[in-house]
């Protein structure tokens, strides 16, 4: 990592559960861009996913922790757990700046979320004050860039894996091998997550 001002990508998600697509994306961003590291920020409740059935936040955090063990460029963050809910990105960024004043934070965002960015809380501040690295999403056409100065389109691998698909496989008693890391698969089985 840079000695002066580490540049850290923030990948937000419910990670319900974390899967190979998340990990490949996070590792790609940490190793193929100018980022020093990527932090996976486990969201307790997304304002856009209110009512969605989620594992308890600590259980999801532990699955991410298990998934990234041994990779010193990836880190899991529970910064939002103690914040008021629902969580908004600008509030989380401000909280992180209080804890890590010398870090430069970059938002990692799927191309499908970019058109909705202007509707986010304090979107004008986010766009003005932070770099945003946008990665492709399956079935999404290239979108108009919101702010050429701060938004960078990254040609990351396109992986059509979803947490919903993983959960559906578990419920149906089908294998999730290679969809999630072996340690995550083991924990899902041991804890009987999403099993009727």
Steps between C-alpha positions, in 0.01 A plus 500: 500500500606858447665647808333841477140479381371151425239498224224262604210378289173447683277218378165529677257212520275285710719199408209265566717294446832615358577303182777448247379790286548745787846362574627502142377858460653620828834330430504629141442857619775466762754360255414649157436864594687762703325392821711379790220290646128429482279496806176303483250705698225274636175697499253413775207645304509660157243776453420333167454150647267569790309186588743264329568187707857527625718287721595683819764760424769333712443167321548669162809680630649167615437342158686789332780472756535128424489563124788751496726336761859507380453785249668808646358728227142429604339595829150475643343801672212513748505881519128521420391263779507770766353771278133595484297299249436504214857584400584761241830502315587862582456435874725195480765695311499768769526236772794333326676835462475555875666163566751512211572868425804422284329249270362592159176312442366402159146371441474179299167488321327269256399658170138417583515739800652793315176639348342511849793681660342848469217380729739402780516708817752784442576367152651832395755476782583138421558582133704811580712364784564134415632299212260231380623188322221339301508132404284328235188305591329224299230624264574868559583723207782750536357803676563871479776599738373729776821700552794437265747631758407262779342197332723236350367199310712195588507207259457240773391139436125460447369235739133408500479350848252629754447442870136422417612215273728366775219511758260330257753221443539448876122488549468248216774280646726558198877543507650847541855377450710763318215753528636586845838429663530158665508651850180696432328188364606309811363765734170526311457123536603489865274788599212382277463844344207524254406137556133439559 
